[in-house]
Amino acid sequence: MRYVIRSLRADEWRQARAIRLAALQDPAAPLAFLDTHENASAQPDDFWRGRTAGAAEGSDSARQFVAEAPDGSWAGTVTVLVERAGGDVRFGEPAKLDQTHVVGVYVRPEARGSGLAEALMRAGVEWSWSLEGPPVERVRLYVHERNARAAALYRKVGFVPTGESVPLEGDGDGALELEYEIRRPESSVTV
């Protein structure tokens, strides 16, 4: 694998927009994302600048990682949101403990099967364990019950089902988002 996994920089909003729009055009997008290409492509530049700044290096509330090829193109991305106990609810149940929440996982079709998705996920999980302040106790994510490819990836990198689920609004067949988590390893606990 010849990609560098790194944090997004605030001035990279155009590239962040481009990979997000590509992700929303993927055939799996209706199962993987809560947004649509139509909605995202209609957003003004200021929206993308703010979104990128909020998940760039130095942000203490989120971090977006990208997989950069030697030519500077991006082959994949993942975003990790910080959720503190008692804080705002972004999706699912309110955080009962300090945790992070993985969202926006995407690898371009030509890079799939290369280990890139696993590397992006590892970067997000490792960043979660390194956060200062109260230690993060778990990393969670949700996956659509019919998104078998994504669920297999998450299990491969160590996520396990919690048994919790969230009904999706507007999904006529009653699909659920299934919660997965990785608990903080004992060796990572800071005192």
Backbone bond lengths (Angstrom), bond angles and torsions (degrees), N, CA, C in turn:
res aa  C-N    CA-C-N  psi(-1)  N-CA   C-N-CA  omega(-1)  CA-C   N-CA-C  phi
1 M - - - 1.457 - - 1.523 107.96 -
2 R 1.321 116.40 126.87 1.451 120.79 -176.15 1.528 111.97 -110.24
3 Y 1.302 116.79 29.66 1.452 121.13 -179.14 1.524 109.84 -102.50
4 V 1.315 115.65 148.89 1.460 121.99 172.23 1.520 106.52 -102.10
5 I 1.336 116.25 126.16 1.464 121.18 175.63 1.520 106.14 -93.87
6 R 1.306 116.29 121.50 1.468 120.39 -176.83 1.514 110.96 -148.35
7 S 1.336 114.43 165.91 1.463 121.18 176.53 1.521 110.84 -74.05
8 L 1.294 114.44 147.00 1.454 122.92 174.57 1.526 109.13 -66.12
9 R 1.333 116.61 145.85 1.464 121.85 173.81 1.532 108.60 -105.43
10 A 1.314 116.82 148.05 1.470 121.85 -173.90 1.524 113.10 -59.13
11 D 1.320 118.36 -29.70 1.461 120.11 -178.37 1.532 113.32 -82.52
12 E 1.316 118.04 2.72 1.459 122.08 -177.41 1.534 112.73 -96.89
13 W 1.315 117.26 31.55 1.457 120.40 -176.06 1.521 112.84 -64.38
14 R 1.326 118.41 -32.17 1.471 119.96 178.83 1.530 110.93 -66.03
15 Q 1.332 116.89 -44.21 1.466 120.85 177.85 1.530 110.71 -66.59
16 A 1.346 116.26 -39.01 1.473 120.34 178.51 1.525 110.11 -63.18
17 R 1.316 116.47 -41.48 1.472 120.40 176.69 1.531 110.24 -62.83
18 A 1.324 117.05 -45.02 1.468 120.81 -176.71 1.524 111.48 -61.53
19 I 1.334 118.20 -43.65 1.466 119.00 -178.10 1.527 110.74 -73.49
20 R 1.323 117.17 -32.66 1.467 119.36 176.47 1.534 110.55 -65.61
21 L 1.320 116.56 -43.66 1.459 119.43 178.86 1.530 111.22 -65.31
22 A 1.328 117.14 -36.88 1.477 120.16 175.49 1.525 109.77 -62.56
23 A 1.329 116.73 -43.34 1.470 120.59 179.72 1.525 110.68 -60.71
24 L 1.315 116.27 -40.47 1.468 120.35 -177.94 1.526 113.35 -74.13
25 Q 1.329 117.40 -9.97 1.462 121.40 174.36 1.523 111.83 -96.02
26 D 1.331 117.73 -7.65 1.456 121.52 179.63 1.530 109.15 -64.17
27 P 1.341 117.78 144.14 1.464 119.57 179.05 1.536 114.01 -57.43
28 A 1.339 117.56 -26.18 1.466 120.73 179.45 1.524 112.96 -84.76
29 A 1.313 118.26 -3.44 1.466 121.46 -174.72 1.528 114.23 -53.60
30 P 1.329 120.23 -41.42 1.470 118.35 -179.70 1.535 112.97 -61.95
31 L 1.329 117.90 -25.28 1.464 121.31 177.57 1.527 112.10 -91.76
32 A 1.322 117.10 -18.34 1.456 120.24 -170.64 1.527 114.83 -104.94
33 F 1.306 117.57 -25.20 1.464 119.93 -172.85 1.524 111.05 -129.35
34 L 1.321 115.78 152.36 1.462 121.54 178.21 1.528 111.72 -94.17
35 D 1.314 116.90 8.67 1.457 122.58 -179.39 1.527 108.22 -121.32
36 T 1.304 116.36 167.79 1.461 120.97 177.23 1.524 109.61 -121.46
37 H 1.313 115.97 157.36 1.464 120.81 176.78 1.524 109.93 -60.40
38 E 1.311 116.83 -41.62 1.464 121.31 -179.91 1.531 111.46 -58.27
39 N 1.315 116.73 -47.72 1.462 121.03 179.55 1.527 111.25 -65.50
40 A 1.334 117.29 -49.01 1.466 121.02 -176.20 1.525 112.10 -65.01
41 S 1.321 117.16 -40.04 1.468 119.39 -177.98 1.533 111.81 -69.48
42 A 1.312 117.77 -18.57 1.470 121.47 178.48 1.532 112.91 -84.32
43 Q 1.326 117.25 -7.44 1.465 120.27 -177.34 1.533 110.82 -73.49
44 P 1.338 117.15 141.18 1.469 120.51 179.99 1.538 111.42 -73.98
45 D 1.312 115.49 165.68 1.464 121.17 -179.58 1.527 112.09 -55.99
46 D 1.340 117.59 -38.04 1.471 119.94 -179.69 1.527 112.01 -61.08
47 F 1.318 117.16 -35.17 1.467 120.49 175.21 1.527 109.91 -59.09
48 W 1.328 116.54 -47.54 1.467 120.63 -177.27 1.527 111.79 -69.21
49 R 1.322 116.67 -35.62 1.471 119.55 176.05 1.529 110.02 -62.07
50 G 1.325 116.88 -46.72 1.460 121.05 -179.69 1.514 112.69 -65.90
51 R 1.315 116.00 -43.19 1.472 120.53 178.69 1.528 110.40 -60.35
52 T 1.315 116.47 -44.09 1.466 120.98 -179.00 1.531 110.86 -67.46
53 A 1.318 117.45 -45.70 1.469 120.45 179.60 1.527 111.08 -60.37
54 G 1.322 117.47 -35.61 1.458 121.24 -178.42 1.509 114.59 -70.56
55 A 1.333 117.71 -15.32 1.468 121.04 -179.21 1.528 112.08 -123.43
56 A 1.316 116.93 13.40 1.462 121.52 -176.70 1.527 111.84 -88.11
57 E 1.320 114.90 172.76 1.465 120.86 175.76 1.523 109.16 -48.20
58 G 1.305 116.59 136.34 1.453 121.10 178.46 1.515 114.33 93.93
59 S 1.319 118.36 -17.22 1.460 120.30 178.03 1.528 108.85 -71.77
60 D 1.330 116.26 139.20 1.471 119.44 177.53 1.527 111.78 -103.41
61 S 1.359 116.68 5.26 1.462 119.21 -179.48 1.527 113.09 -113.04
62 A 1.321 117.62 -14.26 1.463 121.37 179.84 1.523 108.66 -165.29
63 R 1.325 115.12 159.78 1.464 120.26 174.78 1.517 108.51 -147.68
64 Q 1.322 115.44 128.00 1.459 121.21 174.63 1.520 108.27 -105.14
65 F 1.315 114.91 132.42 1.459 121.94 177.07 1.520 108.30 -110.05
66 V 1.331 115.08 144.61 1.458 120.49 176.97 1.518 109.12 -127.14
67 A 1.334 114.70 153.89 1.463 122.26 174.00 1.523 106.08 -104.99
68 E 1.331 115.62 109.95 1.454 121.23 -175.31 1.525 110.31 -103.05
69 A 1.319 115.97 128.36 1.467 122.61 178.19 1.531 109.21 -80.43
70 P 1.333 117.76 164.54 1.466 120.25 178.42 1.535 113.92 -56.13
71 D 1.321 117.80 -28.18 1.474 120.36 179.34 1.533 112.65 -84.11
72 G 1.334 117.85 2.47 1.465 122.23 178.79 1.514 114.36 91.42
73 S 1.326 117.91 -8.14 1.462 119.55 178.41 1.525 110.07 -74.29
74 W 1.313 115.42 157.30 1.462 121.23 179.96 1.515 109.56 -104.39
75 A 1.325 115.67 127.88 1.468 120.93 -179.35 1.514 112.35 -101.47
76 G 1.319 118.15 -12.83 1.455 119.70 -179.10 1.510 112.06 -170.59
77 T 1.326 114.34 170.01 1.458 120.37 -178.20 1.526 110.50 -158.76
78 V 1.308 115.63 156.88 1.462 123.41 171.36 1.530 106.89 -151.17
79 T 1.312 116.70 145.62 1.463 121.59 177.92 1.521 108.83 -122.56
80 V 1.327 115.15 142.17 1.465 121.86 179.68 1.525 108.12 -124.18
81 L 1.332 115.74 122.31 1.462 122.53 179.77 1.525 109.48 -100.30
82 V 1.307 117.44 137.95 1.460 122.02 176.07 1.521 108.39 -87.27
83 E 1.339 115.86 129.48 1.460 122.16 177.83 1.531 108.20 -125.54
84 R 1.296 115.47 114.58 1.465 120.29 179.62 1.526 109.71 -94.78
85 A 1.305 116.11 146.84 1.468 121.57 178.99 1.523 109.34 -53.05
86 G 1.329 115.40 129.63 1.450 120.50 179.07 1.517 114.10 79.23
87 G 1.328 118.22 1.38 1.459 121.43 -179.36 1.512 112.26 -82.53
88 D 1.317 115.41 -170.96 1.463 121.55 179.89 1.523 111.04 -62.96
89 V 1.316 116.16 146.03 1.461 122.62 177.46 1.523 107.97 -92.91
90 R 1.323 116.45 122.35 1.465 120.45 177.92 1.520 110.68 -96.30
91 F 1.312 116.68 -37.23 1.460 122.27 178.69 1.512 107.68 -166.50
92 G 1.318 115.97 143.45 1.459 119.49 178.36 1.513 111.39 78.84
93 E 1.301 114.70 -151.48 1.461 121.66 -178.34 1.528 110.78 -81.09
94 P 1.339 117.40 153.35 1.463 119.43 174.93 1.526 109.88 -60.76
95 A 1.317 115.52 146.97 1.462 120.39 178.71 1.525 109.87 -66.17
96 K 1.315 115.63 126.82 1.466 120.83 177.02 1.523 110.57 -93.33
97 L 1.327 116.00 -13.46 1.455 122.30 177.74 1.514 107.84 -146.89
98 D 1.315 116.84 168.45 1.460 120.16 179.51 1.521 108.66 -70.97
99 Q 1.329 115.45 126.67 1.459 120.46 -173.79 1.524 109.74 -152.32
100 T 1.319 115.16 172.16 1.454 120.70 168.34 1.520 107.90 -121.13
101 H 1.331 115.15 162.42 1.458 122.39 -174.15 1.530 107.47 -132.94
102 V 1.316 116.77 116.92 1.462 122.64 -179.48 1.525 109.40 -82.40
103 V 1.339 116.14 130.21 1.463 122.36 178.09 1.532 108.91 -140.85
104 G 1.321 115.46 168.09 1.461 120.43 170.47 1.513 115.22 63.59
105 V 1.321 117.90 34.01 1.460 120.83 -179.97 1.529 108.57 -74.92
106 Y 1.339 116.05 125.42 1.455 119.95 -179.94 1.526 110.51 -155.36
107 V 1.329 115.30 135.02 1.461 123.06 172.25 1.515 106.81 -130.32
108 R 1.320 115.87 132.17 1.472 120.16 179.17 1.528 110.03 -60.05
109 P 1.330 118.18 145.15 1.468 121.76 -175.56 1.524 114.39 -51.48
110 E 1.322 117.74 -40.16 1.465 120.54 -177.36 1.530 113.41 -68.89
111 A 1.333 118.32 -14.96 1.467 122.06 179.67 1.525 112.86 -104.87
112 R 1.322 117.27 -2.22 1.459 120.26 -178.61 1.531 110.76 -69.08
113 G 1.327 115.22 147.67 1.457 120.87 -179.66 1.519 113.56 82.84
114 S 1.327 117.03 4.06 1.467 121.41 -177.34 1.523 113.26 -97.20
115 G 1.324 117.56 -3.99 1.464 121.02 -174.65 1.515 112.87 92.14
116 L 1.318 116.54 -0.55 1.457 121.15 -177.71 1.523 112.73 -65.13
117 A 1.320 117.62 -42.61 1.471 120.42 179.10 1.520 110.41 -61.16
118 E 1.323 116.80 -42.33 1.465 120.59 178.78 1.531 110.73 -62.72
119 A 1.339 116.89 -41.44 1.466 120.53 179.66 1.525 111.25 -64.52
120 L 1.327 117.18 -41.53 1.468 120.26 177.07 1.526 111.05 -63.23
121 M 1.323 116.75 -43.49 1.467 120.85 179.08 1.531 110.63 -62.46
122 R 1.329 116.86 -43.71 1.479 119.94 178.59 1.526 110.85 -60.53
123 A 1.330 117.27 -41.12 1.465 120.27 178.62 1.526 110.88 -60.39
124 G 1.320 116.62 -42.84 1.461 120.37 179.16 1.517 112.89 -65.37
125 V 1.327 116.57 -42.36 1.466 120.76 179.35 1.528 110.23 -67.05
126 E 1.332 117.77 -44.36 1.468 120.79 179.69 1.523 110.79 -62.95
127 W 1.321 117.72 -40.24 1.463 120.09 176.83 1.525 109.64 -61.45
128 S 1.317 117.38 -40.35 1.467 121.39 179.33 1.521 111.18 -57.39
129 W 1.322 116.75 -45.05 1.470 120.31 -178.76 1.526 111.69 -69.89
130 S 1.323 117.79 -21.60 1.469 120.35 -176.58 1.525 113.89 -89.40
131 L 1.328 118.12 -5.15 1.463 120.73 -176.62 1.523 111.50 -60.04
132 E 1.321 114.71 139.86 1.462 120.11 176.92 1.516 109.07 -84.74
133 G 1.320 115.15 169.59 1.463 119.95 -176.56 1.511 108.19 90.52
134 P 1.327 116.80 -158.96 1.467 116.90 176.25 1.529 108.76 -56.98
135 P 1.336 118.02 134.20 1.455 119.49 -178.27 1.527 111.86 -66.15
136 V 1.305 114.67 143.10 1.459 121.44 175.24 1.519 107.45 -72.46
137 E 1.327 116.72 130.58 1.458 121.80 -177.30 1.523 113.78 -91.93
138 R 1.346 115.86 -24.95 1.457 118.27 179.15 1.511 109.79 -156.62
139 V 1.323 114.55 161.12 1.455 123.07 171.99 1.524 105.56 -116.07
140 R 1.327 117.25 129.75 1.459 119.73 -178.82 1.515 110.35 -125.48
141 L 1.299 114.77 164.95 1.459 122.44 172.70 1.508 107.96 -157.29
142 Y 1.290 115.79 166.27 1.460 122.14 175.30 1.514 107.86 -121.21
143 V 1.310 115.73 144.83 1.464 121.28 177.77 1.530 107.80 -136.88
144 H 1.324 116.28 138.31 1.458 121.61 178.97 1.520 108.46 -63.08
145 E 1.319 116.19 139.73 1.464 120.22 -176.41 1.525 113.12 -60.05
146 R 1.335 118.20 -21.43 1.470 120.64 178.57 1.529 113.16 -98.75
147 N 1.323 117.97 5.25 1.464 121.12 -179.35 1.532 109.26 -95.77
148 A 1.320 115.63 70.93 1.471 122.14 -174.80 1.522 112.43 -62.40
149 R 1.322 117.57 -37.25 1.477 120.16 -179.40 1.527 110.56 -62.00
150 A 1.325 116.86 -45.78 1.464 120.30 179.45 1.527 110.87 -66.41
151 A 1.335 117.09 -43.45 1.470 119.99 179.95 1.531 110.63 -60.25
152 A 1.323 117.59 -38.06 1.467 120.70 178.50 1.531 110.75 -64.81
153 L 1.325 117.36 -41.02 1.467 120.89 176.74 1.521 110.47 -60.64
154 Y 1.319 116.70 -47.16 1.458 120.25 -176.59 1.526 111.32 -63.48
155 R 1.308 117.47 -40.69 1.474 120.19 176.05 1.526 110.27 -64.36
156 K 1.319 116.92 -39.08 1.465 121.34 -178.85 1.527 111.97 -60.69
157 V 1.340 116.93 -35.66 1.466 119.34 -179.20 1.527 112.70 -92.04
158 G 1.341 117.67 5.31 1.458 120.20 171.65 1.502 117.31 112.23
159 F 1.315 118.74 -1.83 1.460 120.29 177.33 1.521 109.70 -74.34
160 V 1.312 116.00 143.88 1.461 121.69 177.77 1.529 108.45 -128.29
161 P 1.337 116.89 147.65 1.469 119.62 178.68 1.531 111.56 -63.80
162 T 1.321 116.40 142.53 1.467 120.91 177.77 1.514 111.74 -92.90
163 G 1.331 116.75 -16.35 1.463 120.70 -173.70 1.516 112.19 90.61
164 E 1.321 117.05 -5.50 1.466 121.57 178.57 1.521 109.13 -93.01
165 S 1.328 115.90 153.05 1.457 120.26 177.10 1.520 109.17 -150.42
166 V 1.317 115.25 162.87 1.455 123.11 -179.85 1.521 107.55 -129.84
167 P 1.338 118.33 126.07 1.470 118.89 176.24 1.522 109.94 -69.19
168 L 1.322 115.60 142.01 1.455 120.48 179.11 1.523 110.01 -91.59
169 E 1.312 116.33 128.77 1.466 120.79 176.76 1.519 109.20 -69.89
170 G 1.311 115.93 139.07 1.447 120.64 175.20 1.514 115.13 78.83
171 D 1.312 119.06 -2.57 1.466 121.28 178.60 1.520 106.86 -89.24
172 G 1.312 117.20 101.62 1.454 123.41 -171.32 1.509 115.47 -55.97
173 D 1.330 118.73 -24.87 1.461 118.84 -177.97 1.523 112.52 -94.87
174 G 1.325 117.66 11.00 1.450 120.68 176.01 1.510 114.13 72.63
175 A 1.322 118.41 27.19 1.454 121.50 -179.06 1.521 110.89 -61.96
176 L 1.306 115.00 155.93 1.452 122.16 -179.09 1.516 110.73 -121.66
177 E 1.306 115.52 151.16 1.453 121.18 166.40 1.520 105.14 -92.69
178 L 1.310 117.00 123.73 1.457 121.79 -179.71 1.516 108.98 -95.66
179 E 1.324 116.07 133.56 1.453 120.20 -178.35 1.530 110.15 -87.10
180 Y 1.330 115.75 135.25 1.459 123.80 174.15 1.524 107.06 -123.25
181 E 1.326 115.85 156.00 1.461 118.86 179.41 1.512 111.21 -151.22
182 I 1.326 114.03 158.52 1.458 123.50 166.77 1.523 104.73 -123.82
183 R 1.306 116.36 126.78 1.473 120.23 177.35 1.523 109.50 -85.72
184 R 1.312 115.89 152.25 1.448 122.31 179.86 1.512 109.70 -60.33
185 P 1.344 117.23 127.28 1.460 118.81 177.09 1.525 110.58 -66.88
186 E 1.298 115.60 145.61 1.473 119.76 -179.04 1.518 111.74 -57.30
187 S 1.325 117.75 -34.86 1.466 120.15 -178.72 1.520 112.93 -69.01
188 S 1.344 118.13 -12.75 1.458 121.54 -178.66 1.518 112.86 -96.00
189 V 1.303 118.62 -5.36 1.462 120.79 -176.63 1.521 109.96 -68.84
190 T 1.329 115.23 128.99 1.463 120.41 177.51 1.526 108.68 -102.94
191 V 1.305 116.27 142.51 1.456 120.91 179.12 1.506 111.13 -124.16
